[in-house]
Amino acid sequence: MKDFQSKTALITGAASGLGLEFAKLGARMGMHLLLVDINEHALKAANDELESIVQASSLGGSSNHFVVDVSDPVAMAVLSQQIVAEHSTPNLIMNNAGIVGGGLIWEHTAQDWERVLKVNVWGVINGVTLFTPLMLAAAERDPKWRGHIVNTASMAGLLTPPNMGIYNVSKHAVVALTETLYQDLRLVSSQVGASVLCPYFVPTAINQSFEDSKDTSTRSQIISKQMLDKAVGSGKVSAQDVAKRVFEAVAANQFYIFSHPQALGNVQKRMQSILDNTQPPDPFALRPEIGEDLRNALKN
Ligand SMILES: NC(=O)c1ccc[n+]([C@@H]2O[C@H](COP(=O)([O-])OP(=O)(O)OC[C@H]3O[C@@H](n4cnc5c(N)ncnc54)[C@H](O)[C@@H]3O)[C@@H](O)[C@H]2O)c1
């Protein structure tokens, strides 16, 4: 997908953070935006802001919003039918909605696992299974039609940071799902592409999602939340920077999208330990003080 003007983009988690910045950039390029989020109030505010951007850009775009829980397959199926009936098949699908969960891996309750996996993994599964066939059908009807699917994973989908197991598992699933999506698409079409976005720490409201639906937390979970607050809050790459990288990557049909390519040394160390059959290395090997702080916090 080389150009974005007049193309339709469906963005989940569009009311905040990365999703909102994807939408703003799309609006400035004259895209037709279909914004999806579970937070009705924030989504309405985002849509109002995006309508102003669309009007100011005078490129003929539009903005519509849909309050939907991405983890609910029935609600997502209804959404896909509504989009088919009232809009055109999205050229760009951004399965981006996500939440966090952390703490020692044996301390998560079944509800904790369900809460995070439903949004982070099932949300992407629902988006991919419902919209890929629609995109392939649009591609079949018109040889000039182009589409692209971007799934938001995380660097936690390529590393295994301690005290973040539930999130790591969910994001490794998104990386595996998207790599397989890429391979499967290559079997049937060259008109629909796929990318996986792996951000490191970017200042957004993601740390707020930690406690939103949790009444009681263990000590390790409180520490995980505190460390996440600090890491996300001090992130130097903005959500706006990430949005720019994502659209450039889609235009270049680039599969892996990194917000912090300088952190890839940690991934290299992990991959090398697999090849060498050695123990998993410190996922923060480039900043060992992070692991040290965590060990101390858990001891005290
Ligand atoms: N910010 C970071 O440091 C960072 C790092 C790595 C990965 N990510 C990933 O980026 C994605 C976007 O997160 P963000 O940082 O912009 O956070 P954010 O909290 O600012 O935005 C996430 C949005 O998703 C929405 N959402 C949550 N559950 C939903 C559901 N069930 N259905 C529909 N919408 C739902 C929220 O209401 C919110 O508007 C997530 O998948 C997150 O895991 C973020």
The ligand as a Tripos MOL2 file, in Angstrom:
@<TRIPOS>MOLECULE
LIG
   44    48     1     0     0
SMALL
NO_CHARGES

@<TRIPOS>ATOM
      1 N1          2.9730    2.3320   25.2500 N.am      1 LIG1
      2 C1          3.9010    1.3970   25.3040 C.2       1 LIG1
      3 O1          4.9540    1.5710   25.9290 O.2       1 LIG1
      4 C2          3.6940    0.1100   24.5560 C.ar      1 LIG1
      5 C3          4.7910   -0.7660   24.4350 C.ar      1 LIG1
      6 C4          4.6140   -1.9570   23.7610 C.ar      1 LIG1
      7 C5          3.3780   -2.2880   23.2120 C.ar      1 LIG1
      8 N2          2.3210   -1.4360   23.3630 N.ar      1 LIG1
      9 C6          1.0300   -1.8340   22.7930 C.3       1 LIG1
     10 O2          0.4900   -0.7660   22.0390 O.3       1 LIG1
     11 C7         -0.9360   -0.9290   21.9470 C.3       1 LIG1
     12 C8         -1.6060    0.4020   22.1940 C.3       1 LIG1
     13 O3         -1.4110    0.7540   23.5480 O.3       1 LIG1
     14 P1         -1.1120    2.2480   24.0150 P.3       1 LIG1
     15 O4          0.2600    2.2560   24.5340 O.co2     1 LIG1
     16 O5         -1.5130    3.2060   22.9980 O.co2     1 LIG1
     17 O6         -2.0700    2.3020   25.3020 O.3       1 LIG1
     18 P2         -3.3760    3.1820   25.6390 P.3       1 LIG1
     19 O7         -3.8820    2.6230   26.9230 O.co2     1 LIG1
     20 O8         -3.0370    4.6290   25.5770 O.co2     1 LIG1
     21 O9         -4.3820    2.8190   24.4480 O.3       1 LIG1
     22 C9         -4.9990    1.5450   24.3690 C.3       1 LIG1
     23 C10        -6.4420    1.7390   23.9170 C.3       1 LIG1
     24 O10        -7.0310    0.4330   23.7920 O.3       1 LIG1
     25 C11        -8.3580    0.4970   24.2890 C.3       1 LIG1
     26 N3         -8.8280   -0.8260   24.6790 N.ar      1 LIG1
     27 C12        -8.4450   -1.5530   25.7630 C.ar      1 LIG1
     28 N4         -9.1510   -2.6930   25.8240 N.ar      1 LIG1
     29 C13       -10.0020   -2.6970   24.7580 C.ar      1 LIG1
     30 C14       -10.9810   -3.5860   24.2830 C.ar      1 LIG1
     31 N5        -11.2470   -4.7400   24.9350 N.pl3     1 LIG1
     32 N6        -11.6530   -3.2820   23.1550 N.ar      1 LIG1
     33 C15       -11.4200   -2.1110   22.4950 C.ar      1 LIG1
     34 N7        -10.5150   -1.2140   22.9160 N.ar      1 LIG1
     35 C16        -9.7950   -1.5080   24.0210 C.ar      1 LIG1
     36 C17        -8.2590    1.4510   25.4770 C.3       1 LIG1
     37 O11        -9.5400    1.9750   25.8430 O.3       1 LIG1
     38 C18        -7.3030    2.5060   24.9410 C.3       1 LIG1
     39 O12        -8.0010    3.5570   24.3100 O.3       1 LIG1
     40 C19        -1.2840   -2.0350   22.9490 C.3       1 LIG1
     41 O13        -1.5070   -3.2390   22.2520 O.3       1 LIG1
     42 C20        -0.0420   -2.1400   23.8150 C.3       1 LIG1
     43 O14         0.1010   -3.4130   24.3870 O.3       1 LIG1
     44 C21         2.4480   -0.2470   24.0140 C.ar      1 LIG1
@<TRIPOS>BOND
     1     1     2 1
     2     2     3 2
     3     2     4 1
     4     4     5 ar
     5     4    44 ar
     6     5     6 ar
     7     6     7 ar
     8     7     8 ar
     9     8     9 1
    10     8    44 ar
    11     9    10 1
    12     9    42 1
    13    10    11 1
    14    11    12 1
    15    11    40 1
    16    12    13 1
    17    13    14 1
    18    14    15 2
    19    14    16 1
    20    14    17 1
    21    17    18 1
    22    18    19 2
    23    18    20 1
    24    18    21 1
    25    21    22 1
    26    22    23 1
    27    23    24 1
    28    23    38 1
    29    24    25 1
    30    25    26 1
    31    25    36 1
    32    26    27 ar
    33    26    35 ar
    34    27    28 ar
    35    28    29 ar
    36    29    30 ar
    37    29    35 ar
    38    30    31 1
    39    30    32 ar
    40    32    33 ar
    41    33    34 ar
    42    34    35 ar
    43    36    37 1
    44    36    38 1
    45    38    39 1
    46    40    41 1
    47    40    42 1
    48    42    43 1
@<TRIPOS>SUBSTRUCTURE
     1 LIG1         1 GROUP 0 **** ****
